[in-house]
Amino acid sequence: MIYRKKTKKDNKNMDTTEKVDLTINLTLPYDKLQRIQNSYQKLANFSCEKFITDNIPSVIYHYTSPEGLLGILQKDSIHLRYTKYDCFNDKTERKNIQEILAQLIAELKESKSYEDSFLSVLSNVKITDTFYKEAKDCNGNKIVGEFHDEKYLCCFCEDDNILGMWRYYVKNTASKGYCIGLSTDSFPKFDKNLENSLNCKRIIYSDQKKKEILTEIISLLYEQKEIPWNMNEIFNDYLSDIDTYFKNQCFSDEKEIRSIIAKEEFPEIREKIEFKNSNGNFIPYIELKYPKEMLKAITLSPLMGNDDERNLRYMLEYLGYKNLEIKYSDLPIRF
């Protein structure tokens, strides 16, 4: 038996799988073993990618303040910041999935869809960024120990004129903010080079869609219940793969798309961490560079005028950003 431990990406943007051999001596009839093997294969091949990568727009948008824009548009390249997952304004980041899972298990118990003993095992799963695994150090030596799967996020939106986003980014800047449009066709493909990695995924807000995903995983796990392995560990592994793509429905107006970099895949993250001050909080982030050609448009926030556009164009020309669409938000607000 082969147990899928973690899904990763190779330099052709295809899923690869870290495999752990589980040799199990089971005295079961051949047809039953064959049925378990077939269901296991479905579990090993299961990926949540289909739920979060569909219909990524050709241009995605990043809202920012004037200070933020100065940091992003550099003369050599575009600089994007990835911030540690638990430092965003959503206090339920990576926790929403636990709430949805609790609701789903309660519904499954009430409908008698599975044995209570099986559901009780799953209900005890607590997602954590701490796990144990075998890895290799920089010299290729095998090490086994505790790892912290820190995740860093860079967030975008589908639209460039979202009222809630303008309110958030201009509240401390005299009603001035910017929204940059980046071409997903120009994004470097995700590979093993940290400086050349951007992997766009769509956020799931619908609680019903979240339950559909979790139900599919639970169904596959149930077919494996006769195998004496740690079901908690396997289920936690799947949940930790998708937890950063589940967000509370109250944020749905943001229409978020995000790129995520995990320390497990890129251990060199630790060497790139910097800190910024945000209202007295020290926020960890990493900064990555991307080609200037990715920038396709800039939208000016409501209430900005001709002087703002003129100064912006002068800066863009000086920094070497060309052939951009510059436009104003058309939201009809006074202040």
Secondary structure, DSSP 8 states (H G I E B T S, - for coil): -EEEEEEEE-TTS-EEEEEEE--------HHHHHHHHHHHHHHHH--THHHHSTT--SEEEEEE-HHHHHHHB-SSSEEEEEEEGGGSS-TTTTTHHHHHHHHHHHHHHHHT-S-HHHHHHHHT----SEEEEEEE-TTS-EEEEEEE--EEEEEEES-S--HHHHHHHHTTTTT--EEEEEEGGGS----S-GGG---EEE-B--HHHHHHHHHHHHHHHHTTTTS-S-HHHHHHHHHHHHGGGB--GGGGGG-EEEEEEETTT-TTHHHH-EEEEETTEEEEEEEEEE-GGGEEEEEE-TT--HHHHHHHHHHHHHHT--S-EEEE-------
